[in-house]
Amino acid sequence: MNKRIKTVVFTGGGTAGHVFPAFSVIDRLQMAGYKVFWIGSNRGIEKKLVGQANICYYGVPSGKFRRYVSLSNVTDLFRIIVGFFAARRILRRERPMLMFSKGGFVSVPPVAAARSLGILTFTHESDVSPGLATRLNIKFGARVLLSYEKTRNYLKKASNRSAMVVGNPVRDSIFSGRVAQGREIAGLKGQDKRALVLVLGGSSGSRELNALIDDILDSILPKAAVVHQRGQGNAGREDISGYISRPFFDEELPHLLAAADLAVARSGAGVVWELAATRTPAIFIPLREGSRGDQVLNAQMADEAGMSVTLEKGADSKDLEWLISNLLSDVSRLREMAAAAAAYTTHRATDCIFELLKEYL
């Protein structure tokens, strides 16, 4: 088997949701003897996350695609063009047989470069509605893999015919959490039988979600401990008994997910599927303003499955407090939501994608 046959390149970034789902697929490929490397931006969160996973990483210039008029579109267009040629040089040198894209703006120049070199490319869409990067990657000839059957409604006929629904992969480490360790991280020891509420605002955090939790924290603490992922650069309240906050949870997250009685979270695809994988009932507060509505659709799908409820648009902190208290006091409802989450997803997505890539390799 020559070098080209044994090498697979991954690309994507901008958020943790464009990175973490790929790790379980990479693990399978590496165990099967394939060489893997990643092309991402020089400054994005993917550089840190991929490096921590000990995966070979190459950074290229990257820009953002904006749907509105901005002077930044001019400078970013230049970065995108430079990124295309930088990615092309890397691909010519490493000679991968196949590219797998997890989306995000940074993925488009590498996918275009792969097309120019005749490298077979797959692009995976985590959300119900495909983002602009996925649409552009499809235009560059990438074969699209979907998390939801419903996403077919957003694709053109030609793309729909070749699209495959595989689900959204969840990194293997998420399944390794221990309840006792999660409760210990949260400060719940000995006779402290309070429930555990896990707050997740995504890798970059959520000012809206942080403000809502800060407003009701004193009312929630008598009945539940709260572990709060605030996001980078979002300073908040100091840790007190029953409450801890951090910018980001990494190695602790599987244990916290295993121990959580309830999650309050944004509804990015990665968070939804990780909560489903760990059978964690959820209250979703989707990002609405300044987005294409993908998180709203993700939350709707989870609500319809029965694993979550969504805080209505315009609801305030009192509404959230009532919803948390109501769910924590209804143990049978939480069990039903956990059972619905268990039926939402399994390891199937990772296995399906791995078998598909192996077939083409």
N, C-alpha and C positions, 0 to 999 in steps of 0.2 A: 504494500500500500504506500503510495508516494505522499509527499508533503501536502499537495493540494487536496487529496482525498481525505486526509486526516484533520484538516483545519476548518473550523467554523467560526464566523465572526458575528458578534452581537452588537447591536447599536440601540440607542434610545436614552432618554433622560429628561431632566427638567424637574421631576418629582420622584420620590421614592416609589410611587406607583408605576412608574415607567422602568423601574430597575428590579425591584424585589421579585416580581413574578417570574423573571427569567432565570433566577438563581437555581431553582429546582431542576429546570431543563438542563442548565449548564452542568449541574452535579451529575445527572444521568450521562451526559455526553463524555464528561471527563472520566467517569468510571468505566465507560466503554472504550476508552483509549484515544478519544479525539482531543486535539489541541483546540483551545478556545481563547479568543481575545475579544476585547470590547473597544469600540470607537465611540467616544462621547465628546462633550465640550471640554474646553480647557478649564472652565470655572464652575460647572454645574455640580449639583449634589451627587450625580452619578459617579463622578471621579472619586469622591470619598468612599461611597458605598461599595463600588467595584474593587477599589484598592483594599478595603477592609476584608473583602472576600477572597483576597489573594488571586485575583484574575488579572492577567496582563491587560493593561489599559493604554490606549493611545488617545490623546486629546487633540481636537481640531477646532478651529474657529467656528463659532456658531452664532446665528442670529434668530430673531423671533419674527414669525409671520403675523402681521397685524391686519385686521379687517377695517381699520380706521386710518385716517390721514395723520401721519406723524413723520417728523424729520428723521426719527430713528429708523424708519423703513429704508432710508437711503444708505445709512451706514451699515445697517444689518444686512442689506442686500449684498454689500461688498464682502462682509464676513461670510455669508452663505456661499458666495462664489469661491472665496479662498478656501472655505471648508470643503467644498466639493473636490478641489484639486489636491488638498492635503489628504483627504480620505482616499482619493484615487491612488496617490503615491503609496500609501500604506497597503492598500489592497493589492497593488501590483507586486509589492515586495513580499507580502505574506502569502499570497496566492490561495485564499480560502475557496472552497468549493461552494459554500452556501452561506448566505447572510440571513440572520433572524433579527427583525426589528421589533422593539417594544414601544415604538412611537415616541411622541414628543418632537418638538421642532428640530432638535439636534439630529434626529434620525434621517431627515430628508436628504441632506447632502451626501451622506454615505450610501443611502439607497440609490440615489441618482448615479453616484460613482460606480456602484456595483452593476447597475444597468449598462453603463457605458463599457464595462469590461466583460459583459455576458455572464455575470455571476447570478445564479438562481437566488431569489430573495423571497422570504415570507415576512409579512407584517401582521402583528397580532393586535387586535383591538379589544381592550378590556371593558370599555363602556358600552352601554346600549346604543347610543348614537355615535357614529365614527367621527373623530376629530379631524381637523384640517390636515394635520400631518399624515394621518392614515389615508385620507383621500388623495393627497399628493403622492404618497408612496405607491398607491394602487395605479395612479397614472404613469408612474415610472416602471410599471410591470410587476410589482410585488404581488404575490398570491396572498390573499387575505384570510386570516384565521379569526374566528369570532368567539366571543364568550356567550352570546345570547342568540337564539334563533330569531328573535324579534329584530335584530340588527339588519337582517336581510332586507327589511322594508326600506332601509336608507341607502341601499346600494343600487347601482345601475345594473341592468340585466346581464351585461358581459361579466361584471365582477361577481355577481350573485351566483352565476353558474359554477364558477370555480371556488367559491368561498366554502369553508368548512367550519362548522360549529364544534369547538373543542373545549369550551369553558375557559376559565381564567386560572392559570397555575398559581399555586400557593407554595412558598418556600418550605422545604422540609422541616426546618427548625421550628416553625410555628406549631407543628404537631407534637413537639417534645416538652411542652410546658407542664409544670407540676403545681397543683393547687396549693400545697403547703408552702412551697417556695414563693409563690405569688402573693399569698397572704402575709408572709414574713416581710417581703419587700414593701408591702403596703403598710407595715407596722401593726398588723393585726396578729397579736400573739396571745397565747394562754386562753383566758376566759373571755376575751373580746370576740363576741359572736356577731358583730355587726356585718352587714352585707358589704360588698365591695363594688363601687361604681368606678369604671375606667373611662376617662375622658380623652378622646383622640381627635385632635384637630388637623391631622395630616402632617406631613414632614415639615411644612413651612408654617404650621399653626393656623389658627383662626381667631381673629380679634373678636368677632361676634360670639363665637362659642366661649372664648375665655371670659368675656364680660358677663355672659349669662351665668356661668358657673361661679364666678367671683361674687355675683350678686346674691346667690342662694346658698352659698357654701355653709354659712353658719346654721341655716335651717336644716341642711341635709346631714351634717356631721353627727347629730345624736342618733341617727338611724343607720348611717352608712359611712364607711371610710371612702375617701376619694383620692384616686391617683390620676394626675392631670398632665398630659403631654401638651405643653403650651406652644411649641414651635420655637425655632431659633429667633432670638432678638425680641421675644415677647416676655418681658419681665412681669412677675406677678407676686402674689402673696407669699410670704415666707412659710416654710414647712411648719406645721403644728401637729399635735396629736391627731391622727386619723386623716391627715392631708399631706401629700407630697406632690410637688410639681417639678418637672424637668423639661428642658427644651425638646428632648427626643429620647425615646426608649428603644434600645436595640436588643442586646442580649437578655434584658429583663422582660421584654414584651411577651414571649411565649408563655412565661409563667404568670404574668398578669392577666393575659387572655384566658388562661385555664382557670384562674381563680375568680375572675370577675362574674358577679351575679347579673350585672347590667352594664352595657356600654352606652355612652353618649358620644356621638361622633359625626363628623362630616361623612358624606357618602361617596367618596372616591371609590372606584372599582376595587382597588387593592384592599382597602379597609373592609368593604362589604364582604368580599370573599374570604378574608382572614377571619372575620367574625363568624361567618358561616362555618368555616373549617373547624373552629374551636367551640361551636355550638353556643355562642354568646348572644343572648337577646340584646336588642339594640333600640335606642332612640336616635333617629337620624335627623340632623339639621343640615340639609344640603346647601351648598353654595349656590346662590341664586343670582345675585347681582354681578354683572360683568362676566358672566359665563354663558356657554351655549345651551345650558340646561341639562348637561349630561348627568350631574349629580342628582338632580330631581328625578330623572328617569331611572337611575340606579336605585334610588330609594323606593320608588314605586314598585319596581320589580321585587325588591326584598319584602316590602309590605304585603304585596299580593301573595308571596310565598308563606307569609305568616311569621317570619322571624323578627320583624321590627315594626315600629310605628314611627311616623314622621311628624315632627313638630310643624304645625301649620305656618304658612307665611304670615308674618305680622304678629305671631305669638310673642309674648314677653317672658321674662324670667319666672314670673309667678305661674305661667302655664307650664313651663318646663319643670318647676318644682312640684307641681301637682302631678304631672305625668310620672316623674321619677318615684314619688311617694306612692302613687297608685299601683305602679308595677311591682315595686319592692314588697308591698303588702299582699300581693296576689301571687302566691307561690305556684299555684296550679297554672296560672297564665304564663309565668316565666318558664315553666316546664314545657308547656305547649310551644312556646316560641323557640326554646332550645331544640326541641324535636324537629320543628320546621327548618331550623338552621342546619341541622344534621343532614336533612334531605336535599339541601340546596347545592352542596358541593362535596366532592371527595378528591382523592388523588388522581382521578381520571384525567383531568386536564393535562397534568404533567406527563403522564404515561402516554396519552394520545399524541401530544406534540412530539415527544421523544421518538415514538415509533414512526411517526410521519417523517421526521427529519432523517432518521436512520435509513428509512426506505429510499429516500432520494440520495442520500450519501452513498 
